[in-house]
Amino acid sequence: MSDKTKPGNFFEDFRLGQRIVHATPRTATEGDVALYTGLYGTRFAVNSSDPFAASIGLPRAPLDDMLAFHLVFGKTVPDVSLNAIANLGYAAGRFNAWLITPEIGPGARPGRRVDAKRLIPVGFVLLGIAVLEYFHYGPVIIRKFPIPALRESSVVNLPAGNATGSRWSGTYQVELEALESSGFVGKSGGQLEFVQQDGQLTVNGLGGMILRGGMDSNGRFWAGGQRQTGVESGTLRFLLTGRFQDTEVFTCSKRVTLLKGGRHVNSSREDGSGHRRR
């Protein structure tokens, strides 16, 4: 389960032409300017001097452009990039108007809501003016990407590995957690018995089945099997894969596919780890 108070948006939650209005307003203050200037400084006279800004018709020195950018970008995170795995870059940035605090000209209202748009030109709108626009590039996680179905050839008659002897044989306590895209969220666990002899692996205790497969000398293992459910000509296919970190601990992934009448119904995946029982 996620510890985030807000899960954020995933790829499939966005749509073309979408306009995102963020939940909280953001007023740019003199405190923001003082802190930013103290940390980073500014190269430009218009951002550094109220008299200079007044000489070119501004009521006071505007915010540094990069401070404006950072304020905008920060407001987009909860709704747009909270689930992104990386930021790949920014392009086509345009600063269309000065951002001056606490107000922008006659009739402005301090604390007006920031409106940021992402995956299309991004910026915030104040008094109908797009102060800043830019494109942001970043891969966003797909939440509901389906777990691929297991083919029969993926779970039966699996080859042996190149391990020798009976290393890693034993009983292990396993704890697994389902991926959200599996259609359910939860944890499971239990005991698995590994019997490994010269690369041939048998695993007992998973879904009431005996899984067979192989193990390599580096600790990587795989085991699969299938059985009939007795309900609507159902078939369950299991595949357990993973790797031992040492002789005591391993990480693993369990995939299960349900078929009824030969047609795919659902596939799930759980990831977790196991440790040797004493």
MOSUL-V612060 format. One record per pair of residues at least 4 apart in sequence whose ideal C-beta (glycine too) atoms are under 6 Angstrom apart, sorted by the first residue. I is the first residue (numbers start at 1). J is the second residue. D is the distance in Angstrom with one decimal. If there is no record, write none. Layout:
# MOSUL-V612060
i=I j=J d=D
i=I j=J d=D
This chain:
# MOSUL-V612060
i=6 j=78 d=5.7
i=8 j=82 d=3.1
i=8 j=83 d=4.8
i=9 j=13 d=4.1
i=9 j=79 d=5.9
i=10 j=83 d=5.6
i=10 j=141 d=5.8
i=10 j=143 d=3.7
i=11 j=140 d=4.7
i=11 j=142 d=4.6
i=12 j=144 d=5.8
i=14 j=18 d=5.9
i=20 j=79 d=5.1
i=21 j=115 d=5.6
i=22 j=75 d=5.1
i=22 j=114 d=5.8
i=25 j=111 d=5.0
i=25 j=113 d=4.6
i=26 j=75 d=5.8
i=26 j=114 d=4.9
i=27 j=110 d=5.3
i=27 j=111 d=4.1
i=28 j=32 d=5.3
i=28 j=63 d=5.9
i=28 j=101 d=4.4
i=29 j=101 d=5.8
i=33 j=37 d=5.9
i=36 j=40 d=5.9
i=36 j=67 d=4.6
i=37 j=42 d=6.0
i=42 j=47 d=4.5
i=42 j=48 d=5.5
i=42 j=64 d=4.9
i=45 j=49 d=5.7
i=45 j=52 d=4.7
i=46 j=53 d=5.4
i=47 j=61 d=5.7
i=47 j=64 d=4.8
i=50 j=60 d=4.9
i=50 j=61 d=5.0
i=53 j=58 d=4.1
i=53 j=60 d=5.7
i=53 j=61 d=4.5
i=60 j=100 d=5.9
i=62 j=98 d=3.8
i=62 j=99 d=5.7
i=62 j=100 d=4.7
i=63 j=67 d=4.8
i=63 j=68 d=5.0
i=63 j=99 d=4.5
i=65 j=95 d=5.1
i=68 j=99 d=4.7
i=68 j=132 d=5.8
i=72 j=116 d=5.7
i=72 j=124 d=5.2
i=72 j=132 d=5.4
i=75 j=114 d=4.7
i=75 j=116 d=5.3
i=76 j=80 d=4.6
i=76 j=116 d=4.4
i=76 j=118 d=5.4
i=77 j=81 d=5.3
i=77 j=82 d=5.9
i=78 j=82 d=5.6
i=80 j=118 d=4.0
i=81 j=138 d=5.9
i=83 j=141 d=4.5
i=84 j=138 d=4.4
i=84 j=140 d=5.1
i=85 j=139 d=5.6
i=86 j=138 d=6.0
i=87 j=138 d=4.7
i=88 j=137 d=4.2
i=88 j=138 d=5.3
i=89 j=137 d=5.0
i=90 j=134 d=5.3
i=90 j=136 d=5.6
i=91 j=135 d=4.7
i=92 j=135 d=4.9
i=93 j=134 d=3.9
i=94 j=133 d=4.8
i=95 j=132 d=5.8
i=96 j=130 d=5.3
i=96 j=131 d=5.9
i=97 j=129 d=4.9
i=97 j=131 d=4.9
i=99 j=131 d=5.5
i=100 j=104 d=5.3
i=102 j=110 d=4.5
i=103 j=108 d=4.3
i=103 j=110 d=5.8
i=104 j=108 d=4.3
i=108 j=127 d=5.9
i=112 j=126 d=5.6
i=114 j=124 d=4.3
i=115 j=124 d=5.4
i=115 j=125 d=4.5
i=116 j=122 d=5.8
i=116 j=124 d=5.4
i=117 j=122 d=5.3
i=118 j=122 d=5.2
i=118 j=136 d=5.8
i=121 j=133 d=4.3
i=122 j=134 d=5.1
i=122 j=136 d=5.7
i=123 j=130 d=4.8
i=123 j=132 d=4.2
i=123 j=133 d=4.1
i=124 j=131 d=5.9
i=125 j=130 d=5.7
i=126 j=131 d=5.6
i=144 j=181 d=5.6
i=145 j=181 d=5.5
i=147 j=182 d=5.8
i=147 j=267 d=4.1
i=147 j=269 d=4.9
i=149 j=257 d=4.8
i=149 j=264 d=4.7
i=149 j=267 d=5.0
i=150 j=154 d=4.8
i=150 j=155 d=5.6
i=150 j=237 d=4.3
i=150 j=239 d=5.6
i=150 j=255 d=6.0
i=150 j=257 d=4.1
i=152 j=156 d=5.9
i=155 j=224 d=3.2
i=155 j=225 d=5.8
i=155 j=226 d=5.4
i=155 j=237 d=4.8
i=155 j=239 d=5.3
i=158 j=213 d=4.0
i=158 j=224 d=5.5
i=159 j=214 d=5.5
i=160 j=199 d=4.2
i=160 j=200 d=4.5
i=160 j=214 d=4.1
i=161 j=199 d=4.1
i=161 j=214 d=3.6
i=161 j=215 d=4.4
i=161 j=216 d=4.1
i=162 j=199 d=5.5
i=162 j=216 d=5.3
i=162 j=217 d=5.4
i=163 j=199 d=4.6
i=163 j=215 d=4.5
i=163 j=216 d=5.8
i=163 j=217 d=4.9
i=164 j=198 d=5.7
i=166 j=196 d=6.0
i=166 j=197 d=5.3
i=168 j=194 d=5.9
i=168 j=196 d=5.1
i=168 j=244 d=5.8
i=169 j=194 d=5.6
i=169 j=195 d=5.4
i=169 j=196 d=5.0
i=170 j=194 d=6.0
i=170 j=276 d=5.4
i=171 j=191 d=5.8
i=171 j=193 d=5.1
i=171 j=277 d=4.8
i=172 j=192 d=5.3
i=172 j=274 d=4.1
i=172 j=276 d=5.5
i=173 j=191 d=5.9
i=173 j=275 d=5.8
i=173 j=277 d=5.4
i=174 j=189 d=5.7
i=174 j=192 d=5.3
i=174 j=274 d=4.0
i=175 j=189 d=4.4
i=175 j=272 d=5.0
i=176 j=188 d=5.0
i=176 j=254 d=5.9
i=176 j=270 d=3.8
i=176 j=272 d=3.7
i=177 j=187 d=5.0
i=177 j=272 d=5.9
i=178 j=182 d=4.8
i=178 j=184 d=5.6
i=178 j=185 d=5.8
i=178 j=186 d=5.5
i=178 j=270 d=4.9
i=179 j=269 d=5.1
i=180 j=185 d=5.9
i=182 j=268 d=3.8
i=182 j=269 d=5.4
i=191 j=205 d=5.5
i=192 j=203 d=5.7
i=192 j=205 d=4.7
i=193 j=204 d=4.3
i=193 j=205 d=5.7
i=194 j=203 d=5.9
i=195 j=202 d=4.4
i=196 j=201 d=5.0
i=196 j=215 d=5.1
i=199 j=214 d=5.4
i=199 j=215 d=5.9
i=201 j=213 d=5.0
i=201 j=214 d=5.4
i=201 j=215 d=4.7
i=201 j=221 d=5.6
i=201 j=223 d=5.4
i=202 j=212 d=5.5
i=203 j=211 d=4.3
i=203 j=223 d=4.6
i=204 j=210 d=5.5
i=206 j=211 d=5.9
i=207 j=238 d=5.7
i=209 j=225 d=5.1
i=209 j=227 d=5.8
i=209 j=238 d=5.9
i=211 j=223 d=3.8
i=211 j=224 d=5.7
i=211 j=225 d=4.6
i=211 j=240 d=5.8
i=212 j=223 d=5.9
i=213 j=222 d=4.4
i=213 j=223 d=3.5
i=213 j=224 d=5.9
i=215 j=221 d=4.3
i=216 j=220 d=4.7
i=219 j=243 d=5.1
i=219 j=244 d=3.4
i=220 j=243 d=4.6
i=221 j=242 d=5.9
i=222 j=241 d=4.8
i=223 j=240 d=5.0
i=224 j=239 d=4.4
i=225 j=238 d=5.5
i=226 j=235 d=5.9
i=226 j=237 d=4.4
i=227 j=236 d=5.7
i=228 j=235 d=5.9
i=229 j=234 d=3.5
i=229 j=236 d=5.8
i=232 j=260 d=4.7
i=233 j=261 d=5.1
i=234 j=260 d=4.9
i=235 j=259 d=4.5
i=236 j=258 d=5.8
i=237 j=257 d=4.4
i=238 j=256 d=5.6
i=239 j=255 d=4.7
i=240 j=254 d=5.3
i=241 j=253 d=5.4
i=242 j=250 d=5.1
i=242 j=251 d=5.4
i=242 j=252 d=3.0
i=244 j=250 d=4.3
i=245 j=249 d=4.8
i=248 j=276 d=4.7
i=249 j=275 d=5.1
i=250 j=274 d=5.3
i=251 j=273 d=4.9
i=253 j=271 d=5.0
i=254 j=270 d=4.8
i=255 j=269 d=5.0
i=256 j=268 d=5.2
i=257 j=267 d=4.5
i=258 j=265 d=4.6
i=258 j=266 d=5.2
i=259 j=264 d=5.7
i=260 j=265 d=5.3
